[in-house]
Amino acid sequence: MNHCGSNDALTLLRSVAKRVKINCTVLVLLCAVAGVVGAAEPCLSGPQPGQRTGPYSALIATGTNRGTSHCYICEAADRPTVIIFARTLNDSLAKLLQRLDQSADDYKAAELRPWATFLSGNQTEFDPQVVAWAKKHAIRSVPLGIFEDPDGPPSYRLNREADVTILLNVNRKVVVNFSFRAGELTDEKIAEVIKALPQVVGGNKK
């Protein structure tokens, strides 16, 4: 009996199997590299520097306008502002708002106006959570509101991956944009945001 054909077929199968194994290994490595590169890319969300910040209203949870639908953009006019869009209540965001509480006092002469707008599909359910969270973290002067749409104001084109979008503006135009995925708002990043404030207030402290 001639076994040459069987040997050739076996050799071919081993060769194919080896190639498939190598290709799978390469594919896994490429996917891993792509994942690392993707994770390193910055999160872009909202209007970019030079673009205008349009008016929008939110249901206010804390501050003097609590219980009303209010447009802080309209109220601020051309003054320097810090607009924050957030999706979750967490300690890192609380630290940022505490720093902005102090900054609003530091830059009183420049009339710096910071506020935060939470994005939620259920304002009625989320409102008491925001109020309790603000009291827990002693957030004093930065008003908090709720925009009842997880996507935020349509004209702002907020990235769904962004847990926090921070816009530093003056004359209703963005000067600096900071956007962070969940877990990216570290103490170092908070310090960067505060350090950038002179770009909109001109360094005019009280």
C-alpha positions as MATLAB code, in Angstrom:
seq = 'MNHCGSNDALTLLRSVAKRVKINCTVLVLLCAVAGVVGAAEPCLSGPQPGQRTGPYSALIATGTNRGTSHCYICEAADRPTVIIFARTLNDSLAKLLQRLDQSADDYKAAELRPWATFLSGNQTEFDPQVVAWAKKHAIRSVPLGIFEDPDGPPSYRLNREADVTILLNVNRKVVVNFSFRAGELTDEKIAEVIKALPQVVGGNKK';
ca = [
       0.000    0.000    0.000;
       1.280    3.479   -0.916;
       1.236    5.843    2.108;
       2.810    8.789    0.284;
      -0.530   10.507   -0.316;
      -1.501   10.184    3.366;
       1.868   11.543    4.510;
       1.565   14.493    2.140;
      -1.940   15.255    3.390;
      -0.780   15.042    7.009;
       2.142   17.354    6.307;
      -0.212   19.848    4.614;
      -2.621   19.766    7.558;
       0.209   20.369   10.024;
       1.444   23.302    7.914;
      -2.015   24.867    7.744;
      -2.545   24.389   11.468;
       0.806   26.030   12.192;
      -0.035   29.008    9.993;
      -3.461   29.419   11.547;
      -1.912   29.341   15.015;
       0.625   31.995   14.031;
      -2.047   34.179   12.427;
      -4.250   33.917   15.527;
      -1.305   34.895   17.717;
      -0.563   37.899   15.519;
      -4.237   38.884   15.548;
      -4.373   38.730   19.341;
      -1.241   40.865   19.606;
      -2.617   43.425   17.148;
      -5.881   43.643   19.077;
      -3.966   44.163   22.307;
      -1.880   46.949   20.767;
      -4.988   48.574   19.308;
      -6.622   48.463   22.729;
      -3.674   50.206   24.358;
      -3.569   52.881   21.653;
      -7.323   53.402   21.885;
      -7.192   53.744   25.654;
      -4.434   56.343   25.354;
      -6.456   58.550   22.996;
      -8.022   61.615   24.638;
     -11.776   61.725   25.033;
     -13.206   64.540   22.898;
     -16.550   65.893   24.045;
     -18.467   69.103   23.514;
     -17.472   72.388   21.840;
     -13.775   72.791   21.223;
     -11.646   75.942   21.754;
     -12.919   78.825   19.630;
     -16.429   77.400   19.321;
     -19.452   79.046   20.909;
     -21.375   77.740   23.895;
     -25.078   78.054   23.136;
     -27.856   78.716   25.645;
     -29.612   75.822   27.384;
     -31.827   75.487   30.437;
     -31.661   72.908   33.207;
     -33.816   72.093   36.225;
     -31.872   73.508   39.164;
     -31.305   71.263   42.197;
     -29.256   73.542   44.481;
     -28.719   77.246   45.033;
     -31.008   80.257   44.836;
     -32.713   79.035   41.658;
     -33.623   75.597   43.034;
     -36.839   74.203   41.594;
     -36.788   76.359   38.476;
     -35.732   75.871   34.873;
     -32.806   78.249   34.490;
     -30.280   79.255   31.826;
     -26.942   80.101   33.460;
     -25.365   80.763   30.071;
     -27.936   83.512   29.489;
     -27.344   84.957   32.938;
     -23.542   84.907   32.622;
     -23.546   86.740   29.270;
     -19.890   87.463   28.354;
     -18.448   86.787   31.808;
     -15.889   83.989   32.353;
     -17.621   80.688   33.049;
     -16.851   77.084   33.872;
     -19.530   74.762   32.489;
     -19.443   71.193   33.730;
     -21.510   68.358   32.279;
     -21.413   65.225   34.428;
     -23.064   61.817   34.366;
     -22.265   60.420   37.818;
     -21.982   61.583   41.412;
     -18.515   60.708   42.690;
     -15.760   61.905   45.006;
     -13.490   63.171   42.212;
     -16.187   65.451   40.834;
     -16.899   66.676   44.360;
     -13.217   67.617   44.766;
     -13.338   69.599   41.525;
     -16.484   71.477   42.578;
     -14.972   72.220   45.999;
     -11.952   73.745   44.246;
     -14.267   75.765   41.988;
     -16.173   76.956   45.052;
     -12.923   78.480   46.264;
     -11.976   79.742   42.800;
     -15.291   81.596   42.439;
     -14.365   83.466   45.596;
     -10.740   83.957   44.523;
     -11.809   85.437   41.176;
     -14.781   87.434   42.452;
     -13.437   90.571   40.764;
     -13.569   88.795   37.391;
     -17.106   87.513   38.148;
     -16.199   83.902   37.431;
     -19.384   81.809   37.115;
     -18.998   78.020   37.541;
     -21.917   75.573   37.507;
     -22.497   71.860   36.941;
     -25.227   70.189   34.913;
     -25.929   66.508   35.471;
     -27.271   64.446   32.583;
     -30.100   62.116   33.567;
     -33.178   60.586   32.012;
     -35.129   60.910   35.267;
     -34.870   64.317   36.949;
     -37.445   63.519   39.630;
     -35.516   60.495   40.859;
     -32.063   62.035   40.495;
     -32.781   65.413   42.138;
     -32.758   64.236   45.789;
     -29.548   62.301   45.118;
     -27.865   65.459   43.830;
     -29.068   67.484   46.819;
     -27.834   64.889   49.326;
     -24.492   64.563   47.519;
     -23.976   68.347   47.497;
     -24.668   68.531   51.241;
     -22.359   65.609   51.956;
     -19.468   67.301   50.166;
     -20.296   70.829   51.352;
     -20.538   72.306   47.860;
     -21.495   75.890   48.629;
     -21.577   78.336   45.742;
     -21.451   76.196   42.587;
     -25.080   75.591   41.564;
     -26.063   72.132   40.369;
     -28.754   71.385   37.816;
     -30.157   68.433   35.898;
     -30.675   68.251   32.149;
     -33.293   65.584   31.549;
     -31.591   63.880   28.620;
     -28.506   61.610   28.933;
     -27.138   63.073   25.693;
     -27.193   66.641   27.016;
     -28.121   69.781   25.071;
     -28.091   68.829   21.350;
     -25.928   71.768   20.246;
     -23.146   70.700   22.650;
     -22.647   67.281   21.037;
     -21.372   65.646   24.205;
     -19.552   62.333   23.899;
     -21.417   59.456   25.555;
     -18.058   58.073   26.721;
     -17.295   61.288   28.622;
     -18.241   61.045   32.278;
     -17.226   64.676   32.785;
     -16.937   67.493   30.229;
     -15.478   70.797   31.475;
     -15.643   73.948   29.378;
     -13.725   77.100   30.339;
     -15.253   80.028   28.485;
     -15.263   83.771   28.147;
     -17.352   85.912   25.791;
     -19.463   82.773   25.230;
     -16.596   80.981   23.492;
     -14.640   77.955   24.686;
     -11.044   78.696   25.631;
     -10.142   75.320   27.165;
     -11.958   71.976   26.987;
     -11.304   69.100   29.393;
     -13.121   65.801   28.869;
     -12.683   62.662   30.947;
     -13.977   59.119   30.859;
     -15.072   57.464   34.105;
     -12.111   57.242   36.476;
      -9.909   59.708   34.547;
     -10.624   62.789   36.679;
      -7.680   62.401   39.037;
      -6.265   64.928   41.500;
      -3.636   65.808   38.900;
      -6.304   66.519   36.279;
      -8.287   68.623   38.746;
      -5.137   70.679   39.371;
      -4.776   71.182   35.590;
      -8.328   72.536   35.364;
      -7.751   75.011   38.200;
      -4.398   76.035   36.735;
      -6.116   76.891   33.432;
      -8.598   79.342   34.991;
      -6.391   82.445   34.461;
      -6.855   81.883   30.730;
     -10.476   83.018   31.069;
     -10.304   85.367   34.071;
      -7.063   87.116   33.135;
      -5.516   86.445   36.521;
      -7.777   89.010   38.195;
      -8.129   87.843   41.772;
     -10.258   89.660   44.322;
];
